[in-house]
Amino acid sequence: MLTLTRSVGETIRIGDDIEVHVVEVRGGTVRLGFKAPREIAIHREEVYRQIAEANLLAAQVTADTLGALAAFAPTAAPDDAGTEAAPAGATAVEGSTSR
């Protein structure tokens, strides 16, 4: 971990695109301002952990739900000739050919 000392009004740069500004120091509290591209997410640690936990739970629910739904999905059974059966609602007309 890099530890820096900065005063109010001073800036720290991270790479070419991120600036961290020391806005205010009051007692044991430091206020920081951040300038970064929109595609870079900036969160307080406790918020970041809540987002990560919610994403993990959402991924588990999705996997569990898909597994449960797969039990109800119809499977295509091959007919006697070894070809797949026609989809439900499809009709065959004798003597006709399709191109």
MMTF fields as JSON, N, C-alpha, C and O atoms, coordinates in Angstrom:
{
  "mmtfVersion": "1.0.0",
  "mmtfProducer": "UNKNOWN",
  "numBonds": 395,
  "numAtoms": 396,
  "numGroups": 99,
  "numChains": 1,
  "numModels": 1,
  "chainsPerModel": [1],
  "groupsPerChain": [99],
  "chainIdList": ["A"],
  "bondAtomList": [4, 2, 8, 6, 12, 10, 16, 14, 20, 18, 24, 22, 28, 26, 32, 30, 36, 34, 40, 38, 44, 42, 48, 46, 52, 50, 56, 54, 60, 58, 64, 62, 68, 66, 72, 70, 76, 74, 80, 78, 84, 82, 88, 86, 92, 90, 96, 94, 100, 98, 104, 102, 108, 106, 112, 110, 116, 114, 120, 118, 124, 122, 128, 126, 132, 130, 136, 134, 140, 138, 144, 142, 148, 146, 152, 150, 156, 154, 160, 158, 164, 162, 168, 166, 172, 170, 176, 174, 180, 178, 184, 182, 188, 186, 192, 190, 196, 194, 200, 198, 204, 202, 208, 206, 212, 210, 216, 214, 220, 218, 224, 222, 228, 226, 232, 230, 236, 234, 240, 238, 244, 242, 248, 246, 252, 250, 256, 254, 260, 258, 264, 262, 268, 266, 272, 270, 276, 274, 280, 278, 284, 282, 288, 286, 292, 290, 296, 294, 300, 298, 304, 302, 308, 306, 312, 310, 316, 314, 320, 318, 324, 322, 328, 326, 332, 330, 336, 334, 340, 338, 344, 342, 348, 346, 352, 350, 356, 354, 360, 358, 364, 362, 368, 366, 372, 370, 376, 374, 380, 378, 384, 382, 388, 386, 392, 390],
  "bondOrderList": [1, 1, 1, 1, 1, 1, 1, 1, 1, 1, 1, 1, 1, 1, 1, 1, 1, 1, 1, 1, 1, 1, 1, 1, 1, 1, 1, 1, 1, 1, 1, 1, 1, 1, 1, 1, 1, 1, 1, 1, 1, 1, 1, 1, 1, 1, 1, 1, 1, 1, 1, 1, 1, 1, 1, 1, 1, 1, 1, 1, 1, 1, 1, 1, 1, 1, 1, 1, 1, 1, 1, 1, 1, 1, 1, 1, 1, 1, 1, 1, 1, 1, 1, 1, 1, 1, 1, 1, 1, 1, 1, 1, 1, 1, 1, 1, 1, 1],
  "groupList": [{"groupName": "MET", "atomNameList": ["N", "CA", "C", "O"], "elementList": ["N", "C", "C", "O"], "formalChargeList": [0, 0, 0, 0], "bondAtomList": [1, 0, 2, 1, 3, 2], "bondOrderList": [1, 1, 2], "singleLetterCode": "M", "chemCompType": "L-PEPTIDE LINKING"}, {"groupName": "LEU", "atomNameList": ["N", "CA", "C", "O"], "elementList": ["N", "C", "C", "O"], "formalChargeList": [0, 0, 0, 0], "bondAtomList": [1, 0, 2, 1, 3, 2], "bondOrderList": [1, 1, 2], "singleLetterCode": "L", "chemCompType": "L-PEPTIDE LINKING"}, {"groupName": "THR", "atomNameList": ["N", "CA", "C", "O"], "elementList": ["N", "C", "C", "O"], "formalChargeList": [0, 0, 0, 0], "bondAtomList": [1, 0, 2, 1, 3, 2], "bondOrderList": [1, 1, 2], "singleLetterCode": "T", "chemCompType": "L-PEPTIDE LINKING"}, {"groupName": "ARG", "atomNameList": ["N", "CA", "C", "O"], "elementList": ["N", "C", "C", "O"], "formalChargeList": [0, 0, 0, 0], "bondAtomList": [1, 0, 2, 1, 3, 2], "bondOrderList": [1, 1, 2], "singleLetterCode": "R", "chemCompType": "L-PEPTIDE LINKING"}, {"groupName": "SER", "atomNameList": ["N", "CA", "C", "O"], "elementList": ["N", "C", "C", "O"], "formalChargeList": [0, 0, 0, 0], "bondAtomList": [1, 0, 2, 1, 3, 2], "bondOrderList": [1, 1, 2], "singleLetterCode": "S", "chemCompType": "L-PEPTIDE LINKING"}, {"groupName": "VAL", "atomNameList": ["N", "CA", "C", "O"], "elementList": ["N", "C", "C", "O"], "formalChargeList": [0, 0, 0, 0], "bondAtomList": [1, 0, 2, 1, 3, 2], "bondOrderList": [1, 1, 2], "singleLetterCode": "V", "chemCompType": "L-PEPTIDE LINKING"}, {"groupName": "GLY", "atomNameList": ["N", "CA", "C", "O"], "elementList": ["N", "C", "C", "O"], "formalChargeList": [0, 0, 0, 0], "bondAtomList": [1, 0, 2, 1, 3, 2], "bondOrderList": [1, 1, 2], "singleLetterCode": "G", "chemCompType": "PEPTIDE LINKING"}, {"groupName": "GLU", "atomNameList": ["N", "CA", "C", "O"], "elementList": ["N", "C", "C", "O"], "formalChargeList": [0, 0, 0, 0], "bondAtomList": [1, 0, 2, 1, 3, 2], "bondOrderList": [1, 1, 2], "singleLetterCode": "E", "chemCompType": "L-PEPTIDE LINKING"}, {"groupName": "ILE", "atomNameList": ["N", "CA", "C", "O"], "elementList": ["N", "C", "C", "O"], "formalChargeList": [0, 0, 0, 0], "bondAtomList": [1, 0, 2, 1, 3, 2], "bondOrderList": [1, 1, 2], "singleLetterCode": "I", "chemCompType": "L-PEPTIDE LINKING"}, {"groupName": "ASP", "atomNameList": ["N", "CA", "C", "O"], "elementList": ["N", "C", "C", "O"], "formalChargeList": [0, 0, 0, 0], "bondAtomList": [1, 0, 2, 1, 3, 2], "bondOrderList": [1, 1, 2], "singleLetterCode": "D", "chemCompType": "L-PEPTIDE LINKING"}, {"groupName": "HIS", "atomNameList": ["N", "CA", "C", "O"], "elementList": ["N", "C", "C", "O"], "formalChargeList": [0, 0, 0, 0], "bondAtomList": [1, 0, 2, 1, 3, 2], "bondOrderList": [1, 1, 2], "singleLetterCode": "H", "chemCompType": "L-PEPTIDE LINKING"}, {"groupName": "PHE", "atomNameList": ["N", "CA", "C", "O"], "elementList": ["N", "C", "C", "O"], "formalChargeList": [0, 0, 0, 0], "bondAtomList": [1, 0, 2, 1, 3, 2], "bondOrderList": [1, 1, 2], "singleLetterCode": "F", "chemCompType": "L-PEPTIDE LINKING"}, {"groupName": "LYS", "atomNameList": ["N", "CA", "C", "O"], "elementList": ["N", "C", "C", "O"], "formalChargeList": [0, 0, 0, 0], "bondAtomList": [1, 0, 2, 1, 3, 2], "bondOrderList": [1, 1, 2], "singleLetterCode": "K", "chemCompType": "L-PEPTIDE LINKING"}, {"groupName": "ALA", "atomNameList": ["N", "CA", "C", "O"], "elementList": ["N", "C", "C", "O"], "formalChargeList": [0, 0, 0, 0], "bondAtomList": [1, 0, 2, 1, 3, 2], "bondOrderList": [1, 1, 2], "singleLetterCode": "A", "chemCompType": "L-PEPTIDE LINKING"}, {"groupName": "PRO", "atomNameList": ["N", "CA", "C", "O"], "elementList": ["N", "C", "C", "O"], "formalChargeList": [0, 0, 0, 0], "bondAtomList": [1, 0, 2, 1, 3, 2], "bondOrderList": [1, 1, 2], "singleLetterCode": "P", "chemCompType": "L-PEPTIDE LINKING"}, {"groupName": "TYR", "atomNameList": ["N", "CA", "C", "O"], "elementList": ["N", "C", "C", "O"], "formalChargeList": [0, 0, 0, 0], "bondAtomList": [1, 0, 2, 1, 3, 2], "bondOrderList": [1, 1, 2], "singleLetterCode": "Y", "chemCompType": "L-PEPTIDE LINKING"}, {"groupName": "GLN", "atomNameList": ["N", "CA", "C", "O"], "elementList": ["N", "C", "C", "O"], "formalChargeList": [0, 0, 0, 0], "bondAtomList": [1, 0, 2, 1, 3, 2], "bondOrderList": [1, 1, 2], "singleLetterCode": "Q", "chemCompType": "L-PEPTIDE LINKING"}, {"groupName": "ASN", "atomNameList": ["N", "CA", "C", "O"], "elementList": ["N", "C", "C", "O"], "formalChargeList": [0, 0, 0, 0], "bondAtomList": [1, 0, 2, 1, 3, 2], "bondOrderList": [1, 1, 2], "singleLetterCode": "N", "chemCompType": "L-PEPTIDE LINKING"}],
  "groupTypeList": [0, 1, 2, 1, 2, 3, 4, 5, 6, 7, 2, 8, 3, 8, 6, 9, 9, 8, 7, 5, 10, 5, 5, 7, 5, 3, 6, 6, 2, 5, 3, 1, 6, 11, 12, 13, 14, 3, 7, 8, 13, 8, 10, 3, 7, 7, 5, 15, 3, 16, 8, 13, 7, 13, 17, 1, 1, 13, 13, 16, 5, 2, 13, 9, 2, 1, 6, 13, 1, 13, 13, 11, 13, 14, 2, 13, 13, 14, 9, 9, 13, 6, 2, 7, 13, 13, 14, 13, 6, 13, 2, 13, 5, 7, 6, 4, 2, 4, 3],
  "groupIdList": [1, 2, 3, 4, 5, 6, 7, 8, 9, 10, 11, 12, 13, 14, 15, 16, 17, 18, 19, 20, 21, 22, 23, 24, 25, 26, 27, 28, 29, 30, 31, 32, 33, 34, 35, 36, 37, 38, 39, 40, 41, 42, 43, 44, 45, 46, 47, 48, 49, 50, 51, 52, 53, 54, 55, 56, 57, 58, 59, 60, 61, 62, 63, 64, 65, 66, 67, 68, 69, 70, 71, 72, 73, 74, 75, 76, 77, 78, 79, 80, 81, 82, 83, 84, 85, 86, 87, 88, 89, 90, 91, 92, 93, 94, 95, 96, 97, 98, 99],
  "secStructList": [7, 7, 7, 7, 7, 7, 7, 6, 6, 7, 3, 3, 3, 3, 6, 6, 6, 3, 3, 3, 3, 3, 3, 3, 3, 3, 6, 6, 3, 3, 3, 3, 3, 3, 3, 7, 7, 6, 6, 1, 7, 7, 7, 7, 2, 2, 2, 2, 2, 2, 2, 2, 2, 2, 2, 2, 2, 2, 2, 2, 2, 2, 2, 2, 2, 2, 2, 2, 2, 2, 6, 6, 1, 7, 7, 7, 7, 5, 7, 6, 6, 1, 1, 5, 7, 7, 7, 6, 6, 7, 7, 7, 7, 6, 6, 7, 7, 7, 7],
  "xCoordList": [0.843, 0.0, 0.895, 1.883, 0.535, 1.242, 0.55, -0.672, 1.298, 0.75, 1.305, 2.519, 0.409, 0.812, 0.274, -0.745, 0.955, 0.46, 0.106, 0.939, -1.101, -1.576, -2.314, -2.853, -2.346, -3.069, -4.318, -4.475, -5.205, -6.428, -6.054, -5.16, -6.743, -6.499, -5.503, -5.379, -4.794, -3.83, -4.514, -5.591, -3.849, -4.435, -3.487, -2.266, -4.07, -3.332, -3.849, -5.059, -2.953, -3.369, -3.128, -2.1, -4.105, -3.988, -4.093, -5.153, -2.994, -2.975, -3.169, -2.851, -3.699, -3.903, -5.285, -5.5, -6.237, -7.637, -8.278, -9.397, -7.616, -8.263, -7.525, -6.303, -8.305, -7.774, -8.494, -9.716, -7.73, -8.292, -7.911, -6.727, -8.916, -8.698, -8.982, -9.991, -8.094, -8.348, -9.188, -8.705, -10.455, -11.394, -11.386, -11.401, -11.363, -11.451, -10.877, -11.021, -10.238, -9.777, -10.341, -10.069, -11.14, -11.754, -11.676, -12.333, -10.88, -10.711, -10.112, -9.062, -10.777, -10.3, -10.957, -10.889, -11.597, -12.318, -11.683, -11.335, -11.542, -11.008, -12.086, -12.652, -12.371, -13.309, -12.492, -11.605, -12.804, -12.095, -13.056, -14.241, -12.546, -13.302, -12.612, -11.384, -13.402, -12.848, -13.305, -14.476, -12.36, -12.674, -12.172, -10.98, -13.099, -12.744, -13.731, -14.833, -13.351, -14.292, -15.537, -15.463, -16.669, -17.934, -17.889, -18.573, -17.105, -17.078, -16.323, -16.322, -15.689, -14.994, -15.902, -16.276, -16.251, -17.122, -16.303, -15.2, -16.856, -16.217, -17.255, -18.32, -16.943, -17.868, -17.12, -15.92, -17.849, -17.306, -17.197, -17.953, -16.269, -16.012, -17.274, -17.535, -18.065, -19.262, -20.307, -21.019, -20.399, -21.325, -20.815, -21.596, -19.516, -18.914, -19.193, -19.54, -19.038, -19.291, -20.75, -21.044, -21.665, -23.093, -23.417, -24.192, -22.835, -23.058, -22.51, -23.173, -21.294, -20.685, -21.525, -21.709, -22.035, -22.867, -24.182, -24.623, -24.806, -26.051, -25.831, -26.667, -24.719, -24.414, -24.195, -24.635, -23.521, -23.284, -24.606, -24.824, -25.477, -26.786, -27.618, -28.293, -27.579, -28.337, -27.842, -28.643, -26.544, -25.979, -26.38, -26.656, -26.421, -26.824, -28.289, -28.654, -29.132, -30.564, -30.784, -31.592, -30.082, -30.237, -29.837, -30.551, -28.727, -28.27, -29.255, -29.593, -29.716, -30.678, -31.987, -32.565, -32.449, -33.704, -33.594, -34.505, -32.494, -32.319, -32.264, -32.814, -31.61, -31.54, -32.918, -33.257, -33.721, -35.07, -35.951, -36.745, -35.818, -36.637, -36.242, -37.079, -34.99, -34.523, -35.252, -35.418, -35.69, -36.417, -37.754, -38.289, -38.296, -39.594, -39.489, -40.505, -38.289, -38.098, -38.328, -37.805, -39.095, -39.307, -38.018, -37.241, -37.817, -36.648, -37.131, -38.19, -36.367, -36.722, -36.284, -35.099, -37.245, -36.934, -36.862, -37.738, -35.839, -35.751, -36.866, -37.264, -37.376, -38.401, -37.713, -36.498, -38.475, -37.93, -36.87, -36.001, -36.906, -35.957, -34.656, -33.726, -34.586, -33.367, -33.308, -32.277, -34.412, -34.451, -35.283, -36.076, -35.1, -35.843, -37.305, -37.653, -38.165, -39.598, -39.909, -39.161, -41.023, -41.436, -41.845, -42.387, -41.6, -42.001, -43.516, -44.252, -43.972, -45.403, -46.089, -45.583, -47.218, -47.977, -47.582, -48.267, -46.513, -46.093, -46.859, -47.122, -47.21, -47.918, -47.149, -46.516, -47.211, -46.543, -47.605, -48.654, -47.343, -48.262, -47.597, -46.478, -48.299, -47.703, -47.465, -48.283, -46.339, -46.022, -45.483, -45.094, -45.448, -44.929, -43.464, -43.015, -42.745, -41.342, -41.126, -41.833, -40.174, -39.855, -38.447, -37.591, -38.205, -36.88, -36.226, -35.098],
  "yCoordList": [-1.17, 0.0, 1.242, 1.316, 2.184, 3.461, 4.422, 4.564, 5.07, 6.051, 7.417, 7.6, 8.375, 9.734, 10.74, 10.504, 11.842, 12.958, 14.076, 14.491, 14.557, 15.642, 16.646, 16.293, 17.869, 18.937, 19.283, 18.873, 20.04, 20.476, 21.213, 22.059, 20.884, 21.519, 20.767, 21.06, 19.809, 19.033, 17.827, 17.398, 17.3, 16.235, 15.054, 15.206, 13.887, 12.652, 12.131, 12.118, 11.7, 11.146, 9.655, 9.168, 8.93, 7.484, 7.238, 7.427, 6.82, 6.665, 8.009, 9.051, 7.979, 9.217, 9.815, 10.995, 9.0, 9.415, 9.682, 10.192, 9.358, 9.464, 10.481, 10.435, 11.403, 12.406, 12.27, 12.128, 12.314, 12.314, 13.642, 13.95, 14.432, 15.762, 15.724, 15.165, 16.32, 16.483, 17.749, 18.86, 17.562, 18.68, 19.329, 20.554, 18.501, 19.054, 18.047, 16.836, 18.559, 17.73, 18.368, 19.532, 17.586, 18.11, 17.025, 15.99, 17.264, 16.261, 14.999, 15.051, 13.864, 12.595, 12.233, 11.082, 13.212, 12.944, 13.686, 14.862, 12.976, 13.573, 13.479, 12.408, 14.582, 14.568, 14.562, 15.394, 13.61, 13.462, 13.685, 13.366, 14.229, 14.364, 13.549, 13.492, 12.916, 12.039, 12.505, 12.826, 12.537, 12.786, 11.565, 11.257, 10.873, 9.659, 9.477, 10.026, 8.716, 8.426, 7.722, 7.006, 7.924, 7.344, 5.825, 5.246, 5.172, 3.708, 3.121, 1.906, 3.972, 3.504, 3.722, 4.851, 2.62, 2.697, 3.101, 2.599, 4.013, 4.436, 4.268, 4.884, 3.429, 3.151, 3.183, 2.913, 3.519, 3.307, 1.806, 1.044, 1.371, -0.059, -0.814, -1.893, -0.268, -0.984, -1.127, -2.129, -0.141, -0.221, -1.238, -2.019, -1.232, -2.194, -3.628, -4.485, -3.88, -5.233, -5.629, -6.784, -4.7, -4.999, -5.323, -6.24, -4.585, -4.838, -6.205, -6.968, -6.524, -7.816, -8.961, -9.976, -8.811, -9.855, -10.025, -11.149, -8.906, -8.969, -9.641, -10.429, -9.339, -9.973, -11.469, -12.254, -11.871, -13.284, -14.018, -15.103, -13.427, -14.04, -14.113, -15.115, -13.077, -13.067, -14.152, -14.799, -14.356, -15.395, -16.774, -17.655, -16.984, -18.277, -18.544, -19.662, -17.548, -17.724, -18.061, -18.933, -17.388, -17.641, -19.074, -19.754, -19.536, -20.897, -21.912, -22.893, -21.685, -22.588, -22.608, -23.671, -21.435, -21.333, -22.023, -22.749, -21.81, -22.456, -23.971, -24.696, -24.452, -25.891, -26.468, -27.536, -25.766, -26.232, -26.206, -27.122, -25.169, -25.068, -26.103, -26.528, -26.509, -27.491, -28.814, -29.552, -29.124, -30.367, -30.374, -31.442, -29.205, -29.108, -28.892, -28.909, -28.692, -28.423, -29.699, -30.753, -29.62, -30.805, -31.159, -30.283, -32.424, -32.867, -33.457, -34.083, -33.263, -33.795, -35.252, -35.555, -36.158, -37.589, -37.983, -37.611, -38.725, -39.14, -40.131, -40.926, -40.08, -41.044, -42.336, -42.47, -43.277, -44.581, -44.493, -45.362, -43.481, -43.371, -42.709, -42.569, -42.3, -41.684, -40.188, -39.564, -39.596, -38.153, -37.57, -38.269, -36.294, -35.666, -35.557, -35.393, -35.652, -35.512, -34.075, -33.156, -33.884, -32.55, -31.751, -32.318, -30.448, -29.62, -29.653, -29.902, -29.405, -29.385, -28.377, -27.272, -28.74, -27.853, -27.954, -27.377, -28.657, -28.8, -29.956, -30.965, -29.804, -30.879, -31.256, -30.414, -32.52, -33.005, -33.332, -33.878, -33.004, -33.317, -34.356, -34.152, -35.513, -36.578, -36.114, -35.404, -36.525, -36.227, -34.824, -34.492, -34.007, -32.643, -32.597, -33.342, -31.71, -31.506, -30.036, -29.182, -29.75, -28.341, -28.079, -28.961, -26.891, -26.516, -25.57, -25.143],
  "zCoordList": [0.0, 0.0, 0.0, 0.73, -0.812, -0.867, 0.1, 0.055, 0.955, 1.891, 1.537, 1.44, 1.345, 0.976, 1.979, 2.629, 2.096, 2.894, 1.935, 1.129, 2.012, 1.16, 2.015, 3.064, 1.587, 2.28, 1.492, 0.342, 2.119, 1.443, 0.163, 0.161, -0.921, -2.213, -3.077, -4.266, -2.509, -3.292, -3.933, -3.519, -4.953, -5.769, -5.879, -5.845, -6.008, -6.292, -7.614, -7.841, -8.495, -9.789, -9.798, -9.327, -10.348, -10.533, -12.033, -12.629, -12.633, -14.085, -14.749, -14.175, -15.977, -16.73, -16.514, -16.791, -16.016, -16.046, -14.688, -14.641, -13.594, -12.28, -11.419, -11.276, -10.847, -9.932, -8.595, -8.55, -7.511, -6.162, -5.529, -5.386, -5.15, -4.572, -3.085, -2.656, -2.29, -0.864, -0.721, -0.942, -0.348, -0.285, 1.094, 1.209, 2.145, 3.501, 4.496, 4.326, 5.514, 6.635, 7.893, 8.187, 8.643, 9.866, 10.931, 10.822, 11.951, 12.998, 12.396, 11.756, 12.6, 12.055, 10.736, 10.306, 10.083, 8.836, 7.67, 7.773, 6.569, 5.345, 4.275, 4.055, 3.614, 2.483, 1.205, 1.013, 0.332, -0.935, -2.084, -1.987, -3.162, -4.4, -5.474, -5.527, -6.334, -7.369, -8.743, -8.947, -9.688, -11.099, -11.856, -11.844, -12.516, -13.249, -14.396, -14.355, -15.413, -16.5, -15.957, -14.958, -16.61, -16.169, -16.071, -15.227, -16.909, -16.917, -15.72, -15.522, -14.931, -13.736, -12.535, -12.217, -11.871, -10.693, -9.472, -9.255, -8.681, -7.44, -6.336, -6.379, -5.344, -4.243, -2.918, -2.858, -1.854, -0.507, -0.301, -0.904, 0.54, 0.754, 1.152, 0.62, 2.079, 2.537, 1.428, 1.373, 0.559, -0.569, -1.584, -2.127, -1.842, -2.775, -2.323, -3.135, -1.022, -0.5, -0.648, -0.956, -0.435, -0.598, -2.055, -2.329, -2.976, -4.406, -4.783, -5.485, -4.32, -4.633, -4.072, -4.743, -2.854, -2.241, -3.007, -3.245, -3.392, -4.148, -5.499, -5.939, -6.159, -7.446, -7.283, -8.123, -6.216, -5.961, -5.724, -6.264, -4.924, -4.67, -5.946, -6.185, -6.756, -8.006, -8.95, -9.625, -9.003, -9.874, -9.384, -10.198, -8.066, -7.52, -7.789, -8.154, -7.618, -7.869, -9.337, -9.658, -10.219, -11.643, -11.98, -12.718, -11.462, -11.74, -11.159, -11.821, -9.929, -9.31, -10.092, -10.32, -10.5, -11.238, -12.583, -12.98, -13.291, -14.59, -14.44, -15.27, -13.397, -13.161, -12.889, -13.398, -12.088, -11.779, -13.023, -13.239, -13.838, -15.048, -16.094, -16.891, -16.1, -17.081, -16.922, -17.893, -15.706, -15.466, -16.196, -16.495, -16.485, -17.146, -18.651, -19.345, -19.161, -20.587, -21.388, -21.028, -22.458, -23.296, -24.036, -24.418, -24.222, -24.974, -26.283, -26.333, -27.337, -28.655, -28.703, -28.558, -28.907, -28.994, -30.461, -31.242, -30.849, -32.25, -32.574, -31.723, -33.831, -34.247, -34.693, -34.549, -35.229, -35.596, -36.684, -36.746, -37.545, -38.645, -38.194, -38.987, -36.924, -36.42, -36.647, -36.397, -37.125, -37.291, -36.171, -35.54, -35.932, -34.847, -35.215, -36.385, -34.204, -34.408, -34.803, -34.47, -35.52, -35.936, -34.715, -33.766, -34.715, -33.585, -33.405, -34.36, -32.201, -31.921, -32.822, -33.017, -33.364, -34.236, -35.692, -36.537, -36.03, -37.423, -38.044, -37.388, -39.296, -39.999, -41.242, -41.879, -41.58, -42.789, -43.812, -43.472, -45.054, -46.145, -47.01, -47.482, -47.232, -48.027, -49.453, -50.038, -49.997, -51.386, -51.605, -52.725, -50.593, -50.807, -50.397, -49.526, -51.043, -50.71, -50.427, -50.961, -49.608, -49.345, -49.802, -49.74, -50.255, -50.737, -49.81, -50.057]
}
